[in-house]
Amino acid sequence: MSTILRRQILRKCGGMDIPLVGFAPADRWNDPPFLPWVPEAFRPAGIFPGTKSVIVIGFPVSLPVVDTAPSIWYHELYRTINAELDSCAYRLATFLTGKGYPSVSIPRDGYGSIGVLKEKPVAFFSHRHAAYCAGLGNFGVNNMLLTPEYGPRVRFTSILTTADLPADPVLGEPLCIRCMRCVTVCPVNAIHKGDYPQELTDKKACAARSEELFRRSLSPCGCCIKVCPVGKDRGQYGREDMKMYDDESPVSVPYRRIRDHVRSYGSK
């Protein structure tokens, strides 16, 4: 029955055009793959007692859009993706509950505002760690979850369910190539060289940057995810030559024109 239910879930996800779906057993959080790990209160069973499986869904952040970031284009796409994630996760949780498996969706963010995030830069549930446990990717120097398909250019959300579903294996081979482009490009020097899971990012500096951009209708920042060379999406969009981010290179000229045009509109 669990295999049939998993197929039904995947069909529903396909009907909602969700490109990334992963399954993880809730007890996978109880066997830390590295330290520091997710505290008990932040684990699936700590949030929804009785959870047996976690379903993680992801939507890509379109590379040509994030290449203009920070911009109104990326700002609006980010909002659209967040709304889609919340809607799809809610529908999946409702579907499973109706099947007799009580389930809840977790919002794609878990904080009230950027101002709140500055004071306490942690959400009540980490979708990045859930996506890791569900085999969708692994962590990079930029403290983001990298996926084979889109690198770090993905937004995730999760469904906690009492259904006991077949799990996906954790992705073992590291995707991050340690090029340090994310470290170099960060406008507030919030990313530090090192290996995950060290404290690689200054979360408060990152949140302060987001708050400043939000006042100008330009949040989020997006710089560290656009320059990551990992992801099949780079080939799909014909953006594999990383010199496009080097303003001194002729390769960057058409991309800078697009970026400058988009950035000149829609912001305060």
Residue, then its C-alpha position, 0 to 999 in steps of 0.5 A: m500500500s505504501t508503494i501505491l500511495r507514493r505513486q499516487i503522490l508522485r502523480k499528484c505532484g506531476g499534475m501540479d508541475i512540481p519538478l523536484v519531489g523527495f521522500a525521507p523517513a522521519d527517523r532519519w533526523n535521529d541519526p546525524p550525518f554530520l555535526p552540528w545537526v538539527p536539534e530535536a525540537f526542529r525535527p519532524a516528530g518534534i513539530f508533528p508527533g506521529t510523523k513517519s515520513v517527510i515529503v519535500i517538494g521544490f520549484p526552481v528559480s529561473l536562472p535568467v531571472v536570478d541573473t538580474a538579482p537583486s531586481i524587481w524581476y527576481h523579487e516577484l518571481y520569489r514571491t510567486i514561487n513561495a505562493e506556489l509552494d505553500s499552495c501545493a504543499y497544502r493540497l498534498a497534505t489535505f490529500l493525504t489526510g483525506k486518505g486516512y494519513p493525518s498530514v500537515s504542510i510547513p510554510r516555505d519560511g518559518y519567520g514573521s519578517i526580515g526584522v524578526l529574522k535579524e534578531k533570531p536568524v533561524a526558522f522553526f523547520s529547515h527545508r534545506h535539511a529536509a531536502y538533504c534527508a530526502g536525497l534532493g541534494n547536499f550542502g555547499v560553501n554558500n550554506m545552501l542546498l545544491t541540487p544536480e538539476y538547478g544547483p542552489r537555485v531552488r525553493f523547497t517546502s515540506i509535508l509531514t505525514t503519518a504515512d509510512l512511505p518508501a524513502d529516497p537515498v541521501l545523495g552521497e557525492p558532494l556537488c559543491i566544487r569549492c570554486m568560492r564564487c559565492v564567497t567573492v560575490c557576497p556584497v556583505n561578506a557573509i559567506h566564509k570559506g570552509d566546509y559545511p556544516q561549519e558556521l559558514t554564513d553570517k546570517k544576521a549580515c545576510a538578513a540586514r542586506s535583505e531588509e535593506l533590499f526589501r525597503r527598495s522592493l528588491s529582496p532577496c539578494g540572490c547573488c550567491i545562488k546566481v554565480c554557482p556553476v553547479g546545475k544542469d540549468r546552466g546548460q539548459y539556458g546556455r549560461e555555462d561560461m562563468k565569464m558572464y559574471d566578470d564585468e571585465s570580460p566581453v562575454s558579460v556585455p549582453y548580460r550586463r545590458i539586460r541586468d542594468h535594464v531590469r534593475s532600472y525599473g520597479s525599485k525604490 
